[in-house]
Amino acid sequence: MPNTVFRRTEPQNEPIRSYAPGTAETASLQARLAAMASETVEIPCIVGGQEILTGEVRSWTAPHDHSLELCRWHAATPEVVESALASSKEAWQTWSETDPHVRVAVFEKAAALLAGPWRDTLNASTMLGQSKTCFQAEIDAACELIDFWRFNAWFALHRIYPEQPGSPPEMWNHVDHRPLEGFVYAATPFNFTSIAANLSSAPALMGNTVIWKPSESSMLSNYYLMKLMEEAGLPPGVINFLPGEPAGITEQLLGSREFAGLHFTGSTAVFRYLWKQIAERLGDYRSYPRIVGETGGKDFIFAHESADLETLVVAALRGAFEFQGQKCSAASRMYVPNTIWPAFRDRLIAEMEQIRMGDPADWSQFMAAVIHEGAYDRITGYVERAKMGARVLAGGKPSKERGWFVDPTLIECEDPQYETMREELFGPVLSVHVYDANKLDDALALCDATSPYALTGAVFARDRTVSEHMARALRHAAGNFYINDKPTGAVVHQQPFGGARASGTDDKAGAPQNLMRWVAPRSVKETYVPPRTWRYPHMGA
Ligand code: NAD
């Protein structure tokens, strides 16, 4: 142990590259994209640093181009899962005793590699495999992830480990922020490359070992993430990478006595199912497992009649349709007063008609394809039903010939409880309920109570006293709340992210609150001069 108290300067958020036409960054990313589009990558399981090809092969094609096979990944067999459990246990012996500055250095190096030589690879694999435009890939796979790694490392060194109790002069009290005893299971969603990396790496940063099951629908970028962390110096077995069939792998992992925590992001239904599985086995585990889950949303934009129309239209367009509405934070329901509705509607539809959708290799696209056939069928099912049950004002003309393309769609719902006002569609569909401008409080109450979720929400009003009133009325309706801004685009260390109610445990990804879930603090009291008699003064001589 060196005689050093390690300190780092506070990080800055990673600047977002513009990828404007003609820039060097555009040329570099386009070259990587073309190279990657011409290869089909073989993706193994990675256990204890060993790459294992199980022969149980699945294929993934680009969502925007059915002819583009990007990878063939090998699903973990029960034997491989068993070896991951053993590897995790072995790695824990060393990693849980490894000094914080060593752990921090691994993830800071990963951030530096990603900011430099790995940036194009992570961006291009996210564009191809998850169908993101260059900008959507950049804010996810590059900037947000670099921020997660840099800020988490800084939070550990500067916010968590130095947090120590008071000690009178005759004793020394301290807290040892131990890792959990056992492994953390990270089950990650397809939609953000950064989240996949954060769920697996945040517990590892705090000294835990992790078994990571990536989503079947983001295998290409997630495999490169694993390779990047290895290059950054992550020791074998600290994170084991298990592509595979979700239910079987989960069953096996949750059946282990060593299971110590779940780090999950995905749908509410799967999270509830996992929580129940854990609860049923509670007596079998060594400790009470930590359960951290960020799940679905039914995120809203609520407009007051004083709202600035121009900014409201932009917020609706970007909030609802970027990345095809597949952000947990995406605006999917709106409340607009009758006084401004006709003007707002006409402007919004006029702008929607300008949106270009297609292969993200074409830089002029604003949107690309939804992730897979299941998503396409689910979203278009809602839109088809809405043609009868509500009013489809724009969009509603999907196409699946070349890829899974769902055009941006606007639905007017007279019934504020119509299914598209309540349920998460996870697609580029915005539902609007027009309310009576004279009944603002009734409409706010409706917005608060309509959906079980409480992830993100935005209010728009020019009058500051009105936006304050709206913010109070909707205090519990969103874990991330915006005033005069779209409800997407949270930035690490600026808007800590997470929701409550059915949207999750609100443990704020990329913030000290989340990292604290991966430690089991031990309080240590050392007494310099212990008492030499058991008698108390009140007892007399
Ligand atoms: P999903 O629930 O389908 O999958 C998430 C993970 O769970 C994947 O790794 C998947 O393989 C696994 N899984 C699926 N079924 C399982 C089962 N039966 N047993 C065990 N594991 C299983 O979610 P998705 O489609 O990848 O992501 C979209 C969802 O994630 C949306 O609901 C979105 O709102 C949510 N999300 C939330 C946040 C947030 O911060 N709140 C962020 C991103 C995504």
Residues whose N, C-alpha, C, O or C-beta is under 5 A from the ligand:
A	BS01	NAD	A187 T188 P189 F190 K213 P214 S215 E216 P246 A247 T250 T265 G266 S267 T268 V270 E294 T295 G296 G297 C328 S503
